[in-house]
């Protein structure tokens, strides 16, 4: 008997009213805000985002010659780091359902790009040594289905690296994080030339963080997909690194 879907958060009626509407609504949010996404991410991470992503990939085992799939690649912040690490003897591929994000990504990275959903990966079994995802877990339809696809396309011994934002345990830190992500970041996003769309995109970003399922639910979905050694590492109270292997 198949397992029930694991939604990353409840239906957010400000943006969509059903699961049937979700994929199109989310794609339009990111299409409309794509031109502003890169600089907003730099502001949010105080300029350390790309360095941090590259460090996590290396620590998880990505090496020269590796084959990497970066799911929900966005503007390619994880992909660029992975592409550099894999080098000329390996390859890194970026995948995203948003044409706007892929256009921005392609302007800054020469890695191959594919338009598709993470829950339906258009690749053969055992095609990759690592599958990565940076801060997009909250935008998929079903965590179990997503992770089952990761398991399918990985070689035996292959690794999963999922980066995500998580609310801190400390109440004061949770309050500060809420003020920063709910109020400050959307206002900063509104400054750019595509301000209204960027602000709505970042308001959605916060709403999904606030409503996201707890870490143990994500870890259980990884286990349910057949992945092993599933664990979560936390950096700076809010940066969760979900790690697993096939």
ChimeraX attribute file (.defattr): number of C-alpha atoms within 10 A of each C-alpha:
attribute: neighborCount
match mode: 1-to-1
recipient: residues
	/A:1	3
	/A:2	4
	/A:3	8
	/A:4	9
	/A:5	12
	/A:6	18
	/A:7	20
	/A:8	22
	/A:9	19
	/A:10	12
	/A:11	16
	/A:12	15
	/A:13	9
	/A:14	8
	/A:15	14
	/A:16	15
	/A:17	12
	/A:18	12
	/A:19	14
	/A:20	10
	/A:21	12
	/A:22	18
	/A:23	16
	/A:24	13
	/A:25	15
	/A:26	19
	/A:27	18
	/A:28	16
	/A:29	19
	/A:30	23
	/A:31	23
	/A:32	20
	/A:33	23
	/A:34	24
	/A:35	21
	/A:36	23
	/A:37	20
	/A:38	17
	/A:39	13
	/A:40	21
	/A:41	18
	/A:42	14
	/A:43	14
	/A:44	15
	/A:45	12
	/A:46	9
	/A:47	13
	/A:48	12
	/A:49	16
	/A:50	17
	/A:51	12
	/A:52	14
	/A:53	19
	/A:54	21
	/A:55	14
	/A:56	17
	/A:57	23
	/A:58	14
	/A:59	9
	/A:60	16
	/A:61	14
	/A:62	21
	/A:63	18
	/A:64	17
	/A:65	15
	/A:66	21
	/A:67	24
	/A:68	29
	/A:69	29
	/A:70	27
	/A:71	29
	/A:72	28
	/A:73	27
	/A:74	30
	/A:75	26
	/A:76	30
	/A:77	22
	/A:78	27
	/A:79	33
	/A:80	23
	/A:81	20
	/A:82	32
	/A:83	27
	/A:84	17
	/A:85	21
	/A:86	18
	/A:87	15
	/A:88	12
	/A:89	9
	/A:90	16
	/A:91	20
	/A:92	27
	/A:93	22
	/A:94	30
	/A:95	25
	/A:96	23
	/A:97	22
	/A:98	23
	/A:99	18
	/A:100	20
	/A:101	26
	/A:102	23
	/A:103	16
	/A:104	19
	/A:105	25
	/A:106	15
	/A:107	10
	/A:108	12
	/A:109	18
	/A:110	13
	/A:111	17
	/A:112	13
	/A:113	21
	/A:114	16
	/A:115	16
	/A:116	17
	/A:117	18
	/A:118	24
	/A:119	18
	/A:120	12
	/A:121	19
	/A:122	14
	/A:123	12
	/A:124	10
	/A:125	14
	/A:126	14
	/A:127	15
	/A:128	24
	/A:129	23
	/A:130	29
	/A:131	26
	/A:132	24
	/A:133	23
	/A:134	21
	/A:135	20
	/A:136	17
	/A:137	24
	/A:138	20
	/A:139	20
	/A:140	20
	/A:141	21
	/A:142	19
	/A:143	26
	/A:144	24
	/A:145	22
	/A:146	22
	/A:147	22
	/A:148	19
	/A:149	20
	/A:150	32
	/A:151	27
	/A:152	20
	/A:153	22
	/A:154	24
	/A:155	18
	/A:156	13
	/A:157	13
	/A:158	23
	/A:159	27
	/A:160	29
	/A:161	21
	/A:162	22
	/A:163	23
	/A:164	19
	/A:165	22
	/A:166	21
	/A:167	21
	/A:168	18
	/A:169	10
	/A:170	9
	/A:171	10
	/A:172	10
	/A:173	14
	/A:174	16
	/A:175	12
	/A:176	12
	/A:177	19
	/A:178	17
	/A:179	12
	/A:180	15
	/A:181	19
	/A:182	19
	/A:183	14
	/A:184	13
	/A:185	20
	/A:186	23
	/A:187	19
	/A:188	16
	/A:189	26
	/A:190	18
	/A:191	13
	/A:192	16
	/A:193	11
	/A:194	15
	/A:195	17
	/A:196	16
	/A:197	22
	/A:198	28
	/A:199	22
	/A:200	20
	/A:201	24
	/A:202	25
	/A:203	19
	/A:204	20
	/A:205	20
	/A:206	21
	/A:207	17
	/A:208	21
	/A:209	22
	/A:210	16
	/A:211	15
	/A:212	21
	/A:213	17
	/A:214	12
	/A:215	16
	/A:216	11
	/A:217	15
	/A:218	23
	/A:219	19
	/A:220	16
	/A:221	22
	/A:222	28
	/A:223	19
	/A:224	16
	/A:225	19
	/A:226	16
	/A:227	24
	/A:228	17
	/A:229	13
	/A:230	17
	/A:231	17
	/A:232	18
	/A:233	11
	/A:234	15
	/A:235	9
	/A:236	7
	/A:237	16
	/A:238	16
	/A:239	17
	/A:240	19
	/A:241	21
	/A:242	21
	/A:243	22
	/A:244	25
	/A:245	25
	/A:246	21
